[in-house]
Amino acid sequence: MIKAHKEGTATFDALNYAEQAKSINAQLLHIEAAIKANIKRAVSEEGKALKKHGSATCKK
């Protein structure tokens, strides 16, 4: 059984189908926001690296 994150809350196993679906959806939305933020930062930092060091491609 998965431990509840906070005291006084149900474990995932104790939730009914609709509550589990809502929980999963919330987790996916959180992950989506994290991925978008990560991509935004990667683009920003790569742009800074390109300005500082030139091309980011591997030179042979």
N, C-alpha and C positions, 0 to 999 in steps of 0.2 A: 504494500500500500504506500502511496506517495504521501509524504508529510505535508501538512498545510503550511503555507508561507507565514501566516499570522495566526496568533492564538484566537480562538473563537470563530474560526472559519472552517468550512467543510473541506475535506480532502477531495481531490478530483474524482476519486472512485465513489464518493458519497453523493455526488451531484447527479441529477437526473439527466436524461438525454439532452433536453433543451439547454440546461445550465452548462453541460459539458460543451455543447456546440457554441454557446456564447463565449465561454472561456477560451476555446480554441480560436475563435474569430478574433478576440481581443489580442491574443498572443501573436497571431499572424499580422495584425495591423501594427503591433509594436515592432515586430521584426521588419516589416516593410519600411517603416519610418527609419529604423536603424540602417537598413541597406541603402536607402536614399541618401541619408546623411553621410554614410561612408563613401558612396560614389561621388557626392558633391565635394567632399574633402580630398579624395584621391585626384579628382580633376584639378582642383585648386592647387594642391601640392605639386602635382606633376607640372603644371604650368609654371610654378615658381622654380622648379628644378630645371626646366627647359631654359628659362631666362638666365639662370645662374650658370648652368653647365653646358649649354648647347643642346644638341639633339639627344633624345633619350634612346635612340636606336643603337643597337650594338654595332660597333665599327670593327670590321675585320682587317 
